[in-house]
């Protein structure tokens, strides 16, 4: 038996990378998965991996910053499954540049997806979770939301906001047995890091005590811990997955 047998989980930004790894990890523990992303082709690949695990999966193309679209998708999922047990807010984008060069559009886009999207999905699942008096929300933040980074004022602000949102919503919903926690990844292996020059990779590695990039699966394992009962007395917490880069 899996730790999430009989549970229903929503994962946003689930088409690839960390989101896809999280969705597959939760499915391997027995959860049925609702995948949310705008990248429909990649979403289909993630769905196939979940089907291979023997779980039910639904794919939803949704702009996480669109309130009406988010409410509609969550309503469909709740109607189909009778509720939602786990929400993982992973959808996120970057629009990196120095603050003095950053356009209003670059600021708004990152805050709308990373922070507003997390708020909208959390608000949408709050009522059905409160009705069941049970549920877990895991927000994917970033170490950049803890330490900042030059050229990422918008991203850092959005992820710091996710952390504050995590703590505030955890306090609001704890009495209904709903837990809200966050994971703050560091440098995670991806197509972007694979494309970096050896010099750039070496320079990044100097700041990581464990001397390696993390993997999407490293993050997914921590998300699974927070989504399941083994973290049943934890809420409002931020767990860093950074190889010791942030302690």
RODO-2510 file (C-alpha; in nm, 4 decimals, decimal comma):
residues 247
     n   res          X          Y          Z
     1     x     0,0000     0,0000     0,0000
     2     x     0,1156     0,3506    -0,0795
     3     x     0,1151     0,6423     0,1614
     4     x    -0,1398     0,8263    -0,0549
     5     x    -0,3741     0,5416    -0,1488
     6     x    -0,7198     0,6769    -0,2240
     7     x    -0,6014     1,0393    -0,2277
     8     x    -0,6466     1,2987    -0,5011
     9     x    -0,3620     1,5404    -0,5733
    10     x    -0,3404     1,8511    -0,7896
    11     x     0,0038     1,9460    -0,9202
    12     x     0,0513     2,2740    -1,1058
    13     x     0,3388     2,3292    -1,3465
    14     x     0,3383     1,9527    -1,3910
    15     x     0,4505     1,9247    -1,7525
    16     x     0,8212     1,8699    -1,6911
    17     x     1,1110     1,9069    -1,4495
    18     x     1,0303     1,9332    -1,0800
    19     x     0,6536     1,9352    -1,1359
    20     x     0,6572     1,6176    -1,3416
    21     x     0,8823     1,4427    -1,0876
    22     x     0,6458     1,5423    -0,8058
    23     x     0,3399     1,4175    -0,9925
    24     x     0,5007     1,0806    -1,0658
    25     x     0,6258     1,0477    -0,7061
    26     x     0,2773     1,1089    -0,5632
    27     x     0,1259     0,8660    -0,8131
    28     x     0,3764     0,5988    -0,7131
    29     x     0,2457     0,6377    -0,3579
    30     x    -0,1100     0,5700    -0,4721
    31     x    -0,2587     0,9122    -0,5479
    32     x    -0,4747     0,9940    -0,8472
    33     x    -0,3314     1,3048    -1,0107
    34     x    -0,4747     1,6166    -1,1734
    35     x    -0,2003     1,7735    -1,3849
    36     x    -0,2227     2,1470    -1,4529
    37     x    -0,0008     2,3271    -1,7027
    38     x    -0,0134     2,5276    -2,0257
    39     x     0,2443     2,3025    -2,1972
    40     x     0,0011     2,0397    -2,3220
    41     x     0,2483     1,8287    -2,5230
    42     x     0,4806     1,7767    -2,2275
    43     x     0,1802     1,7290    -2,0018
    44     x     0,0806     1,4241    -2,2051
    45     x     0,4234     1,2689    -2,1396
    46     x     0,3821     1,3137    -1,7649
    47     x     0,0338     1,1653    -1,7865
    48     x     0,1701     0,8521    -1,9542
    49     x     0,4205     0,8036    -1,6720
    50     x     0,1384     0,8257    -1,4178
    51     x    -0,0755     0,5792    -1,6099
    52     x     0,2195     0,3419    -1,6041
    53     x     0,2047     0,3623    -1,2240
    54     x    -0,1547     0,2399    -1,2451
    55     x    -0,3157     0,5620    -1,1280
    56     x    -0,5912     0,7774    -1,2740
    57     x    -0,4769     1,1046    -1,4257
    58     x    -0,6453     1,4120    -1,5694
    59     x    -0,4781     1,6881    -1,7704
    60     x    -0,5933     2,0483    -1,7462
    61     x    -0,4630     2,3389    -1,9515
    62     x    -0,4949     2,6348    -1,7175
    63     x    -0,3380     2,9758    -1,6678
    64     x    -0,2699     2,9736    -1,2939
    65     x    -0,2977     3,3535    -1,2792
    66     x    -0,6553     3,3493    -1,4159
    67     x    -0,8954     3,3369    -1,1214
    68     x    -1,1980     3,2140    -1,3184
    69     x    -0,9945     2,9431    -1,4922
    70     x    -0,8475     2,8192    -1,1640
    71     x    -1,1873     2,8064    -0,9936
    72     x    -1,3345     2,6176    -1,2900
    73     x    -1,0588     2,3563    -1,2947
    74     x    -1,0715     2,2952    -0,9195
    75     x    -1,4516     2,2682    -0,9361
    76     x    -1,4223     2,0032    -1,2097
    77     x    -1,1686     1,8042    -1,0096
    78     x    -1,3740     1,8202    -0,6909
    79     x    -1,6911     1,7166    -0,8760
    80     x    -1,5157     1,4232    -1,0411
    81     x    -1,3403     1,2919    -0,7298
    82     x    -1,5502     1,4179    -0,4412
    83     x    -1,2744     1,6414    -0,3099
    84     x    -0,9043     1,7241    -0,3128
    85     x    -0,6533     1,5888    -0,0612
    86     x    -0,3219     1,7348    -0,1778
    87     x    -0,2314     2,0523    -0,3658
    88     x     0,1226     2,1162    -0,4892
    89     x     0,1730     2,4715    -0,6152
    90     x     0,4734     2,4320    -0,8429
    91     x     0,3938     2,6520    -1,1445
    92     x     0,6550     2,9222    -1,1862
    93     x     0,8396     3,1336    -1,4414
    94     x     1,1450     3,3602    -1,4542
    95     x     1,2055     3,6873    -1,6385
    96     x     1,5568     3,7686    -1,5222
    97     x     1,7277     4,1044    -1,5658
    98     x     1,8727     4,3765    -1,3469
    99     x     1,6099     4,5822    -1,1639
   100     x     1,6989     4,9051    -1,3463
   101     x     1,6255     4,7306    -1,6772
   102     x     1,3224     4,5330    -1,5624
   103     x     0,9982     4,6208    -1,7384
   104     x     0,6611     4,6423    -1,5696
   105     x     0,5553     4,3464    -1,7825
   106     x     0,8438     4,1293    -1,6581
   107     x     0,7620     4,2166    -1,2976
   108     x     0,3900     4,1546    -1,3366
   109     x     0,4280     3,8263    -1,5267
   110     x     0,6487     3,6659    -1,2609
   111     x     0,4413     3,7880    -0,9653
   112     x     0,1173     3,6831    -1,1351
   113     x     0,2264     3,3270    -1,2054
   114     x     0,4485     3,2525    -0,9063
   115     x     0,2639     3,4303    -0,6264
   116     x    -0,0881     3,5050    -0,7460
   117     x    -0,1157     3,1572    -0,8985
   118     x    -0,0219     2,9982    -0,5666
   119     x    -0,2787     3,2139    -0,3891
   120     x    -0,5565     3,1375    -0,6391
   121     x    -0,5134     2,7593    -0,6249
   122     x    -0,4809     2,7590    -0,2460
   123     x    -0,7955     2,9683    -0,2105
   124     x    -0,9823     2,7422    -0,4541
   125     x    -0,9031     2,4209    -0,2624
   126     x    -0,9526     2,5729     0,0828
   127     x    -1,3298     2,5303     0,0934
   128     x    -1,3450     2,1642    -0,0205
   129     x    -1,0555     2,0771     0,2114
   130     x    -1,2244     2,2527     0,5025
   131     x    -1,5438     2,0619     0,4265
   132     x    -1,3487     1,7347     0,4617
   133     x    -1,1524     1,8767     0,7572
   134     x    -0,8360     1,7420     0,6004
   135     x    -0,5817     1,8329     0,3376
   136     x    -0,2227     1,9275     0,2665
   137     x    -0,0805     2,2087     0,0558
   138     x     0,2850     2,2119    -0,0491
   139     x     0,4161     2,5292    -0,2106
   140     x     0,7343     2,5277    -0,4155
   141     x     0,9298     2,8345    -0,3121
   142     x     1,3045     2,8825    -0,3739
   143     x     1,6185     2,9607    -0,1798
   144     x     1,6178     3,2844    -0,3827
   145     x     1,3124     3,3846    -0,1788
   146     x     1,5295     3,3477     0,1326
   147     x     1,8591     3,5034     0,0222
   148     x     1,7768     3,7124    -0,2863
   149     x     1,9787     3,7217    -0,6079
   150     x     2,1006     3,9970    -0,8359
   151     x     1,9028     4,0041    -1,1580
   152     x     1,6051     3,8270    -1,0017
   153     x     1,4218     4,0937    -0,8023
   154     x     1,0860     3,9832    -0,9430
   155     x     1,1523     3,6125    -0,8866
   156     x     1,2940     3,6668    -0,5371
   157     x     0,9968     3,8834    -0,4388
   158     x     0,7501     3,6263    -0,5720
   159     x     0,9118     3,3370    -0,3854
   160     x     0,9477     3,5358    -0,0637
   161     x     0,5783     3,6086    -0,1031
   162     x     0,5069     3,2367    -0,1433
   163     x     0,6856     3,1737     0,1864
   164     x     0,4817     3,4432     0,3645
   165     x     0,1629     3,3103     0,2048
   166     x     0,2532     2,9608     0,3251
   167     x     0,2889     3,0734     0,6853
   168     x    -0,0255     3,2883     0,6861
   169     x    -0,2512     3,0300     0,5209
   170     x    -0,1107     2,7623     0,7531
   171     x    -0,2275     2,9681     1,0511
   172     x    -0,5697     3,0246     0,8959
   173     x    -0,6412     2,6591     0,8165
   174     x    -0,4661     2,4641     1,0923
   175     x    -0,7800     2,4371     1,3054
   176     x    -0,9476     2,2483     1,0189
   177     x    -0,6635     1,9948     1,0008
   178     x    -0,5224     2,1451     0,6819
   179     x    -0,1449     2,1750     0,6715
   180     x     0,0460     2,4184     0,4492
   181     x     0,4221     2,3895     0,4053
   182     x     0,6824     2,4961     0,1517
   183     x     0,9898     2,3506    -0,0145
   184     x     1,2699     2,5851    -0,1196
   185     x     1,4919     2,4189    -0,3812
   186     x     1,8430     2,5377    -0,4621
   187     x     2,0185     2,4647    -0,7921
   188     x     1,8322     2,1727    -0,9466
   189     x     1,9579     1,9817    -1,2491
   190     x     1,7629     2,0699    -1,5625
   191     x     1,8090     2,1307    -1,9339
   192     x     1,9125     2,4832    -1,8385
   193     x     2,1923     2,3712    -1,6045
   194     x     2,3021     2,1025    -1,8538
   195     x     2,3590     2,3765    -2,1112
   196     x     2,5878     2,5809    -1,8845
   197     x     2,9583     2,5986    -1,9558
   198     x     3,1942     2,4029    -1,7314
   199     x     3,3325     2,7276    -1,5877
   200     x     2,9871     2,8535    -1,4916
   201     x     2,8940     2,5167    -1,3406
   202     x     3,2163     2,5108    -1,1383
   203     x     3,1495     2,8617    -1,0058
   204     x     2,7974     2,7654    -0,8998
   205     x     2,9310     2,4494    -0,7392
   206     x     3,1629     2,6549    -0,5146
   207     x     2,8552     2,7675    -0,3195
   208     x     2,7143     2,4167    -0,2693
   209     x     2,8752     2,2241     0,0189
   210     x     2,7588     1,8902    -0,1239
   211     x     2,9264     1,9768    -0,4578
   212     x     2,6442     1,8654    -0,6839
   213     x     2,3220     1,9997    -0,8266
   214     x     2,0028     1,8553    -0,6887
   215     x     1,7685     1,6458    -0,9008
   216     x     1,3938     1,6904    -0,9509
   217     x     1,3550     1,3646    -0,7598
   218     x     1,5373     1,5139    -0,4596
   219     x     1,2672     1,7793    -0,4432
   220     x     0,9857     1,5329    -0,5123
   221     x     1,0891     1,3156    -0,2166
   222     x     1,0619     1,6107     0,0232
   223     x     0,7270     1,7122    -0,1251
   224     x     0,6055     1,3556    -0,0716
   225     x     0,7121     1,3727     0,2930
   226     x     0,5153     1,6964     0,3449
   227     x     0,2135     1,5641     0,1553
   228     x     0,1883     1,2458     0,3611
   229     x     0,1047     1,1587     0,7192
   230     x     0,4678     1,1273     0,8321
   231     x     0,4775     1,5078     0,8538
   232     x     0,1415     1,5205     1,0292
   233     x     0,2524     1,7637     1,3016
   234     x     0,4235     2,0084     1,0664
   235     x     0,2665     2,3201     0,9217
   236     x     0,3912     2,6623     0,8172
   237     x     0,7419     2,5255     0,7605
   238     x     0,9942     2,5886     0,4828
   239     x     1,2302     2,3002     0,4025
   240     x     1,5340     2,3875     0,1913
   241     x     1,6635     2,1346    -0,0607
   242     x     1,9896     2,2983    -0,1582
   243     x     2,2811     2,0679    -0,0810
   244     x     2,3687     2,2905     0,2134
   245     x     2,3768     2,6135     0,0100
   246     x     2,1292     2,7629     0,2562
   247     x     2,1463     2,6509     0,6200
***
